[in-house]
Every structure is written in structure tokens, then in C-alpha cells.
């Protein structure tokens, strides 16, 4: 990362703003080839895939509890589908080819229609050959607005990603490199953050919505120039705000912060060679009207309360390098089964509370994502922890989660290190 580290640092003030799409009915998205200035000005441009001519795609802002229609046109030379990550939506709208829908072929369109039940920070991305289409840029933020917004001066979305770049700005075609797939996955030599445009002042109160849209990279983050709290994870409000230390996001995870600006703002990723600058946000002037006050919790999510669990399942992550599983492309597995099986990992009655032990029997961390639901991470004493839709399980460790499966359908479970998913680490449950 040495040369790119320098380039990111000297260019960090050149914020890459995200466009927004008006909440028309329907919202129109077009998947298409785009050219983007990812590297600093003066370096080469990058041929990518995106939505509406942009990477990331436009920020979609919708109302909680209101019908949303999104018309997706496929302007690519290959098929695609879009998943609305973290939304507890109708199964047929989930965007998973072979499980919930047919592939959208080149030149065809599909209208996704759903009612988002939860306010919060979500995102959308390709769910077809996603280890490549997402890496090429097919992702964007999806914000479900609060019924009563918190008292902030700015609401800024921050999308993180990384890429393997050649010196001329072109993407290296290593999305399915088997060495990467068998190890930590496709990991870029260049990373940065995209911020929705805003001009901030010292003493402003700002909500940052941070989304890890990278295909495989875990981002340990630090922010300078702010004081404040984490107020939500994966779209779900915390009972009480918590400190900003040890902010780590696995692929697909999100964190909402409410902070007060104390000086120029920087977003850094911690790495073995020191802080890696992702973006800077300049501060101009001072807000003399804002008076310091306590950061209060966001409105609590309205999710079903878990009862006593009626099933206790174990999902064991297996394979990968040093994992003893090398049968062609499927080198990762759940419970020694690679790729989507014909029968579900579990059959669950609607409304049933299920405990799942996620056991990582591999040499690498995995971010496990459950579609269509949120679940509680259980603490060491078995009490309810954070609500998540994606949980990070370290190598050699286990985590128990508790979920009320109240959403009927065929729901995917997979590692959101997308190189591991394409390598076989995915399964599904049937809720009926």
C-alpha cells in the first residue's frame, strides 16, 4: 500500500461526493458501466460498474412504513440482481437469484417494491457474482429516515471500500483469484471513503452513517476532530450511546455516530504500518448557536421480543487455506457443505425463536449475514447484546445469536466476505 498510502493522504481533501436520488415513485436505478476518478486527480480514471452513472450509486432516502418502489434497469452486458441489505422485507423482494428471484438479464428491468419497517442506515448492492460486481462498484447507501430525526446540523453518509488498483487506475482482474479466495479474500491496495456533501463548522453536531461496502476488508476506524458516541449498529438504535473507541466494521456492517465537531475531521483505517487516511472533512467557521448537550438514544426499534428458544442450531465455518478442504472452487463450507444445498439448513416455524451457535473452525475471520431478519448477539452470560444483521466471528472463536424468525420465506445465510461466499460459504433457512 506504500505508494497508494501516500496518494490517499495527499488527496484526502478531495472528497468524492455521492449523488442522491429523489424519492419519486418509482425510484429509477440503472446498472451500467461507469468511469470514475477513484485515485487522486492527475492519476488515471477507473472503468467500473455502478448505478445511474456513479460509484457509489445514488443515496436513496425513504420513509419508514411507506411503500417503496425501485425500478432497476440492467444496462450491463451480464445479468444482475440487487439485495436491499438489512431491510426486513418481503422474501420475493430480497434480490437473491436462484433463491428468491430470477436473474435480471441484460436489457431487462425489475421493480422491487417493499415497505421498510425500521428506520436506520442500510445499503444496496449486487447479489449476482457479487464478489466482482460489488468490487467493481455496484453498491450504494439506503437510508430509512427517522420519524423524528435527532437534533443534528448535518446528516452525512460515509461509504468505505477498497480496490486492487494498477498504476494506471485500472482495476486488477483478480476478483476470483483462488489464493485470495482461500485466504482473507480480495483485499485492495487502495482504500478510501465517499462522503455525502456537507460544509461543517466547528461545534456543529453531526450524524455520520458509516457503511463498510468493501467485499472483504475489515475496517478498524479512528476519527479525529470529533467527540461523541455510537448510537446505532446495523441500522438498529442502541439502548444507550457508547464511546467511539474500538470502532471496527466487518464487510456489510454499519455504525451511526452522533458527534460534535472540534476541528478538521479525518477518517483513518488502522493498519500494521500505521494510520491510513480514508478521507478528510474540512471545517469552516464556528457554529455559535449550538449549545453542548447530552447525546440521547435514537428511537428504539420495534422488533419482536425473543421467547425461549425452541431450536439450538450450530453453523460451523470450515475450509479455506490450512482448512483441509480443496475440491475445486468450493473450498469453504458450512457444516462441511459447500454452496447452496437443495434442502434448507433449518426449517423454522414463523415466530419461532432460534438460538444459533456460529462456530469459526477456520484460520480467518468471517462476517456472517442473515437475510430478512435482525438477531441479538448473546453476551458471555447468555443475555441479549446488540441487534445486528451481520456479525463478525474471529478465527477459532464462536458466537451465539438469538433470532425471532418472523419473516416467512427462503432466507440466505452467508459469509459477507464475498470471496468466501463465492468459495462455498452460504446456506439458507426456510421460514413457514
C-alpha positions as CSV (number, residue, x, y, z in Angstrom):
1,X,0.0,0.0,0.0
2,X,3.0,2.3,0.2
3,X,2.5,4.5,-2.9
4,X,-1.3,4.4,-2.6
5,X,-1.0,5.3,1.1
6,X,0.8,8.5,0.1
7,X,-1.7,9.2,-2.7
8,X,-4.6,8.8,-0.3
9,X,-3.1,11.1,2.2
10,X,-2.2,13.9,-0.1
11,X,-5.6,13.8,-1.8
12,X,-7.9,13.2,1.1
13,X,-9.3,16.7,1.0
14,X,-10.8,15.9,-2.4
15,X,-14.0,14.3,-1.1
16,X,-15.8,12.1,-3.5
17,X,-19.4,13.2,-3.0
18,X,-22.3,10.7,-3.6
19,X,-25.3,11.7,-5.6
20,X,-28.8,11.3,-4.3
21,X,-32.0,10.1,-6.0
22,X,-35.3,11.8,-5.4
23,X,-37.9,9.8,-3.7
24,X,-40.0,9.6,-6.8
25,X,-42.5,6.7,-7.4
26,X,-40.8,4.6,-8.6
27,X,-37.1,5.4,-7.9
28,X,-35.2,4.6,-11.0
29,X,-31.8,2.8,-10.9
30,X,-29.8,1.8,-13.9
31,X,-26.9,-0.7,-13.6
32,X,-24.3,0.3,-16.1
33,X,-20.6,0.7,-16.9
34,X,-19.2,4.0,-15.5
35,X,-15.8,5.7,-15.4
36,X,-14.8,7.2,-12.0
37,X,-11.9,9.2,-10.6
38,X,-11.1,6.9,-7.7
39,X,-7.4,7.8,-7.5
40,X,-6.4,11.4,-6.8
41,X,-6.8,14.0,-9.6
42,X,-4.0,13.6,-12.1
43,X,-3.8,9.8,-11.8
44,X,-5.8,7.6,-14.1
45,X,-9.5,7.1,-14.1
46,X,-11.1,3.7,-13.4
47,X,-13.6,1.7,-15.5
48,X,-16.2,0.4,-13.1
49,X,-19.8,-0.8,-12.8
50,X,-22.3,1.4,-10.9
51,X,-25.8,2.8,-10.7
52,X,-27.0,5.9,-12.5
53,X,-23.5,6.7,-13.7
54,X,-21.9,6.8,-10.3
55,X,-19.9,4.8,-7.8
56,X,-21.3,4.5,-5.2
57,X,-24.8,4.5,-6.5
58,X,-27.1,7.4,-5.5
59,X,-28.1,7.7,-1.9
60,X,-31.7,6.5,-1.6
61,X,-33.7,8.1,1.2
62,X,-37.1,6.6,2.0
63,X,-39.8,6.8,4.7
64,X,-40.2,4.2,7.4
65,X,-43.5,2.4,6.9
66,X,-44.2,3.8,3.4
67,X,-44.3,1.8,0.2
68,X,-41.1,2.0,-1.8
69,X,-40.8,1.1,-5.5
70,X,-37.4,0.9,-7.2
71,X,-37.3,0.2,-10.9
72,X,-33.9,-1.4,-11.8
73,X,-32.8,-1.4,-15.4
74,X,-30.0,-3.7,-16.3
75,X,-27.7,-1.8,-18.7
76,X,-24.8,-4.3,-18.2
77,X,-23.6,-6.9,-20.6
78,X,-24.3,-9.6,-17.9
79,X,-27.1,-10.5,-15.6
80,X,-27.5,-8.9,-12.2
81,X,-29.9,-8.6,-9.1
82,X,-29.9,-6.2,-6.2
83,X,-30.2,-7.0,-2.5
84,X,-31.5,-4.4,0.0
85,X,-29.2,-5.2,2.8
86,X,-30.6,-5.2,6.3
87,X,-34.2,-4.4,5.3
88,X,-36.7,-6.8,6.8
89,X,-38.7,-7.0,3.6
90,X,-40.9,-9.5,1.7
91,X,-38.9,-12.5,0.7
92,X,-39.7,-12.1,-3.1
93,X,-38.0,-8.7,-3.0
94,X,-34.8,-9.8,-1.3
95,X,-32.8,-9.9,-4.5
96,X,-31.1,-13.4,-4.4
97,X,-31.0,-15.2,-7.8
98,X,-31.9,-18.9,-7.6
99,X,-33.5,-18.4,-4.1
100,X,-35.9,-15.5,-4.3
101,X,-36.0,-14.3,-7.9
102,X,-34.8,-14.9,-11.5
103,X,-31.8,-13.2,-12.8
104,X,-32.3,-9.8,-14.5
105,X,-30.8,-10.3,-17.9
106,X,-29.1,-7.6,-19.9
107,X,-31.7,-5.1,-21.2
108,X,-34.4,-6.3,-18.8
109,X,-35.9,-4.5,-15.8
110,X,-37.4,-5.4,-12.5
111,X,-39.4,-3.4,-10.0
112,X,-38.6,-4.0,-6.3
113,X,-41.4,-3.0,-4.0
114,X,-41.3,-3.2,-0.2
115,X,-42.2,-1.3,3.0
116,X,-39.2,-0.7,5.2
117,X,-40.3,-1.3,8.8
118,X,-37.2,0.1,10.6
119,X,-35.5,3.5,10.4
120,X,-31.8,3.4,10.1
121,X,-28.7,3.0,7.9
122,X,-28.9,0.3,5.2
123,X,-27.4,-0.2,1.8
124,X,-28.0,-1.9,-1.6
125,X,-25.7,-4.0,-3.7
126,X,-25.5,-6.5,-6.4
127,X,-26.2,-10.1,-5.3
128,X,-25.0,-11.8,-8.5
129,X,-21.3,-12.7,-8.9
130,X,-21.2,-10.1,-6.2
131,X,-17.5,-10.7,-5.3
132,X,-16.9,-9.0,-8.7
133,X,-19.9,-6.7,-9.3
134,X,-19.7,-5.2,-5.8
135,X,-15.9,-4.8,-6.1
136,X,-16.4,-3.0,-9.4
137,X,-18.7,-0.6,-7.7
138,X,-22.3,-1.9,-7.7
139,X,-23.4,-0.6,-4.3
140,X,-24.9,2.4,-2.7
141,X,-26.5,3.7,0.6
142,X,-30.1,3.3,1.5
143,X,-31.4,5.5,4.4
144,X,-34.7,4.9,6.1
145,X,-35.5,8.2,7.7
146,X,-36.4,8.5,11.4
147,X,-40.0,9.5,12.2
148,X,-38.5,12.2,14.5
149,X,-34.9,13.0,13.4
150,X,-32.3,13.6,16.1
151,X,-31.2,17.2,16.7
152,X,-28.1,17.5,14.4
153,X,-26.8,20.1,12.0
154,X,-25.8,17.6,9.3
155,X,-26.6,14.0,8.4
156,X,-23.6,12.7,6.5
157,X,-23.2,9.2,4.9
158,X,-19.7,7.7,4.7
159,X,-19.2,4.7,2.4
160,X,-16.0,2.7,2.8
161,X,-14.4,0.5,0.1
162,X,-11.1,-0.7,-1.3
163,X,-9.8,-2.0,-4.6
164,X,-6.8,-3.7,-6.2
165,X,-5.6,-0.9,-8.5
166,X,-3.0,-0.9,-11.2
167,X,-0.7,2.1,-11.6
168,X,-2.8,3.5,-14.4
169,X,-6.0,3.4,-12.3
170,X,-7.5,0.3,-13.9
171,X,-8.9,-2.4,-11.6
172,X,-6.8,-5.6,-11.4
173,X,-8.8,-8.6,-12.6
174,X,-8.3,-10.7,-9.5
175,X,-11.8,-10.9,-8.1
176,X,-11.8,-14.8,-8.1
177,X,-8.0,-15.3,-7.6
178,X,-8.0,-18.6,-5.7
179,X,-5.2,-17.7,-3.4
180,X,-7.3,-14.7,-2.2
181,X,-10.5,-16.7,-2.0
182,X,-8.8,-19.3,0.1
183,X,-7.3,-16.7,2.5
184,X,-8.7,-13.3,3.6
185,X,-10.3,-12.6,0.2
186,X,-10.0,-9.9,-2.3
187,X,-8.1,-7.1,-0.4
188,X,-7.4,-3.8,-2.1
189,X,-4.1,-1.9,-2.3
190,X,-6.0,1.3,-2.2
191,X,-8.9,2.4,0.0
192,X,-11.0,5.5,0.6
193,X,-14.2,6.9,1.9
194,X,-17.0,8.5,-0.1
195,X,-18.9,11.2,1.9
196,X,-22.3,12.8,1.1
197,X,-21.6,16.6,0.5
198,X,-21.7,18.9,3.5
199,X,-20.0,22.1,4.8
200,X,-19.4,21.7,8.5
201,X,-18.4,24.2,11.2
202,X,-16.7,23.8,14.5
203,X,-19.3,23.0,17.2
204,X,-21.7,21.5,14.7
205,X,-23.4,18.3,15.8
206,X,-23.2,15.8,13.0
207,X,-24.7,12.3,12.4
208,X,-22.2,10.1,10.5
209,X,-23.7,7.0,8.9
210,X,-20.7,4.7,8.2
211,X,-21.2,1.8,5.8
212,X,-18.5,-0.8,5.1
213,X,-19.2,-1.6,1.4
214,X,-15.9,-3.4,0.8
215,X,-16.1,-7.0,-0.4
216,X,-13.7,-8.5,2.2
217,X,-11.8,-5.9,4.2
218,X,-12.5,-5.3,7.9
219,X,-12.1,-1.6,8.7
220,X,-10.7,-0.7,12.2
221,X,-11.6,3.1,12.2
222,X,-10.5,6.1,14.1
223,X,-11.9,9.6,13.8
224,X,-10.1,12.8,14.7
225,X,-11.7,16.2,15.2
226,X,-14.8,14.9,16.9
227,X,-16.2,13.9,20.3
228,X,-19.4,11.9,20.6
229,X,-20.9,8.4,20.6
230,X,-22.0,5.4,18.6
231,X,-25.8,5.5,18.6
232,X,-26.7,2.6,16.2
233,X,-25.3,-0.6,14.7
234,X,-26.5,-2.2,11.5
235,X,-29.4,0.2,11.5
236,X,-30.6,-0.7,15.0
237,X,-30.5,2.0,17.7
238,X,-28.5,1.2,20.8
239,X,-30.2,1.3,24.2
240,X,-27.6,3.8,25.3
241,X,-25.0,5.6,23.2
242,X,-21.5,4.3,23.7
243,X,-17.9,5.6,23.2
244,X,-16.1,5.9,19.8
245,X,-13.2,3.7,20.8
246,X,-12.6,0.3,19.1
247,X,-14.8,1.1,16.1
248,X,-14.5,-1.9,13.8
249,X,-16.7,-2.7,10.9
250,X,-16.8,-6.0,9.0
251,X,-17.9,-6.1,5.4
252,X,-21.7,-5.0,5.3
253,X,-21.7,-3.7,8.9
254,X,-22.8,-0.1,9.6
255,X,-22.4,2.3,12.5
256,X,-24.2,5.5,13.2
257,X,-22.4,8.2,15.2
258,X,-23.5,11.4,16.6
259,X,-20.6,13.7,17.2
260,X,-19.7,17.3,17.9
261,X,-17.1,18.8,15.6
262,X,-13.9,20.1,17.5
263,X,-11.7,20.6,14.5
264,X,-10.8,19.3,11.0
265,X,-12.3,15.8,10.7
266,X,-10.3,12.8,9.4
267,X,-11.2,9.2,8.9
268,X,-8.3,6.8,9.3
269,X,-8.1,3.0,9.0
270,X,-5.6,1.4,11.4
271,X,-3.1,-0.8,9.7
272,X,0.1,-2.6,10.5
273,X,2.1,0.3,9.0
274,X,0.1,3.0,10.9
275,X,-3.0,5.1,10.2
276,X,-4.2,5.0,6.6
277,X,-6.1,8.1,5.6
278,X,-9.5,7.4,4.0
279,X,-10.9,11.0,3.9
280,X,-10.7,14.4,5.4
281,X,-13.6,16.8,6.1
282,X,-12.7,20.4,6.2
283,X,-14.2,22.7,8.9
284,X,-15.0,26.3,8.0
285,X,-16.1,28.8,10.6
286,X,-17.8,28.1,14.0
287,X,-21.4,27.4,15.0
288,X,-22.1,29.9,17.8
289,X,-25.7,28.9,18.1
290,X,-25.2,25.3,19.0
291,X,-25.1,24.7,22.8
292,X,-23.4,21.5,24.1
293,X,-25.9,19.0,25.4
294,X,-26.2,15.2,26.1
295,X,-26.4,12.8,23.2
296,X,-29.6,10.9,23.7
297,X,-30.6,7.5,22.3
298,X,-32.4,7.2,19.0
299,X,-35.9,5.7,18.9
300,X,-35.9,2.1,19.9
301,X,-36.6,-0.4,17.1
302,X,-39.9,-2.3,17.0
303,X,-38.8,-5.9,16.8
304,X,-40.5,-9.0,18.2
305,X,-39.3,-9.9,21.7
306,X,-37.5,-13.3,21.8
307,X,-39.1,-16.1,23.8
308,X,-37.5,-19.3,25.0
309,X,-35.7,-20.8,22.0
310,X,-37.2,-23.9,20.5
311,X,-34.2,-24.9,18.4
312,X,-30.5,-24.6,19.1
313,X,-28.6,-24.9,15.8
314,X,-24.9,-25.0,15.1
315,X,-23.4,-23.5,12.0
316,X,-19.7,-24.3,11.7
317,X,-17.5,-22.4,9.3
318,X,-15.0,-24.8,7.7
319,X,-12.3,-24.8,5.0
320,X,-10.0,-22.2,3.4
321,X,-6.3,-22.2,3.5
322,X,-5.0,-24.6,6.2
323,X,-8.5,-25.8,6.5
324,X,-8.1,-29.1,4.6
325,X,-10.8,-28.6,2.1
326,X,-9.6,-28.3,-1.5
327,X,-12.2,-29.5,-4.0
328,X,-12.0,-27.1,-6.9
329,X,-13.7,-23.7,-6.4
330,X,-15.7,-24.7,-3.3
331,X,-13.1,-24.5,-0.6
332,X,-15.3,-23.0,2.1
333,X,-18.3,-24.6,3.7
334,X,-20.9,-24.5,6.5
335,X,-21.1,-27.8,8.4
336,X,-18.9,-29.4,5.6
337,X,-21.5,-28.5,2.9
338,X,-20.3,-26.1,0.2
339,X,-22.6,-23.7,-1.7
340,X,-26.4,-23.6,-1.6
341,X,-27.8,-27.1,-0.7
342,X,-31.1,-28.3,-2.2
343,X,-32.6,-28.5,1.3
344,X,-32.5,-25.8,3.9
345,X,-30.1,-25.8,6.8
346,X,-33.1,-25.5,9.0
347,X,-36.9,-25.4,8.8
348,X,-38.4,-22.9,11.2
349,X,-42.0,-22.0,12.0
350,X,-42.9,-18.4,11.7
351,X,-42.5,-16.6,15.0
352,X,-40.2,-19.3,16.4
353,X,-37.2,-18.1,18.5
354,X,-34.0,-19.9,17.5
355,X,-30.5,-19.9,19.0
356,X,-27.6,-20.4,16.6
357,X,-24.0,-21.1,17.6
358,X,-21.7,-19.7,14.9
359,X,-18.5,-21.6,15.3
360,X,-15.5,-20.5,13.3
361,X,-13.3,-23.5,12.7
362,X,-11.0,-21.7,10.3
363,X,-7.9,-19.6,10.3
364,X,-9.7,-16.4,9.2
365,X,-12.5,-14.1,10.5
366,X,-15.9,-14.3,8.9
367,X,-18.8,-11.8,8.9
368,X,-22.0,-13.9,8.8
369,X,-25.1,-12.2,7.4
370,X,-28.7,-13.3,7.8
371,X,-31.2,-12.0,5.2
372,X,-34.6,-10.7,6.1
373,X,-34.0,-10.5,9.9
374,X,-32.0,-9.0,12.7
375,X,-30.7,-11.1,15.5
376,X,-29.3,-10.5,19.0
377,X,-25.7,-11.2,19.7
378,X,-25.6,-13.0,23.0
379,X,-23.2,-12.0,25.7
380,X,-21.0,-14.4,27.6
381,X,-23.6,-14.9,30.3
382,X,-26.3,-15.5,27.6
383,X,-28.1,-12.2,27.9
384,X,-29.2,-10.1,24.9
385,X,-26.5,-8.0,23.3
386,X,-26.5,-5.9,20.2
387,X,-29.0,-6.2,17.4
388,X,-27.2,-7.0,14.1
389,X,-27.8,-8.4,10.7
390,X,-24.1,-9.2,10.2
391,X,-21.8,-10.5,13.0
392,X,-18.0,-10.8,12.9
393,X,-16.7,-14.1,14.3
394,X,-12.9,-14.2,14.8
395,X,-10.8,-17.2,13.7
396,X,-11.1,-20.1,16.1
397,X,-14.0,-18.4,18.1
398,X,-17.7,-18.9,18.4
399,X,-20.7,-16.6,18.9
400,X,-24.2,-17.4,19.8
401,X,-27.1,-15.3,18.3
402,X,-30.8,-15.4,19.1
403,X,-33.3,-14.6,16.3
404,X,-37.1,-14.4,16.1
405,X,-37.8,-15.8,12.7
406,X,-41.0,-13.8,12.0
407,X,-40.5,-13.2,8.3
408,X,-41.6,-16.1,6.1
409,X,-39.6,-17.3,3.1
410,X,-36.3,-18.8,1.9
411,X,-33.6,-16.7,3.6
412,X,-29.9,-16.8,2.7
413,X,-27.2,-17.1,5.3
414,X,-23.6,-16.4,4.1
415,X,-20.3,-15.0,4.9
416,X,-20.2,-11.4,3.7
417,X,-16.5,-11.7,3.0
418,X,-17.8,-12.2,-0.6
419,X,-14.7,-14.1,-1.7
420,X,-15.6,-16.7,1.0
421,X,-19.3,-16.8,-0.2
422,X,-18.3,-17.5,-3.8
423,X,-15.9,-20.1,-2.4
424,X,-18.9,-22.0,-0.9
425,X,-19.8,-20.5,2.5
426,X,-23.5,-20.0,2.1
427,X,-26.7,-21.8,3.0
428,X,-30.4,-21.0,3.7
429,X,-33.3,-21.5,6.0
430,X,-36.9,-22.0,5.4
431,X,-39.4,-20.0,7.5
432,X,-43.0,-21.0,7.1
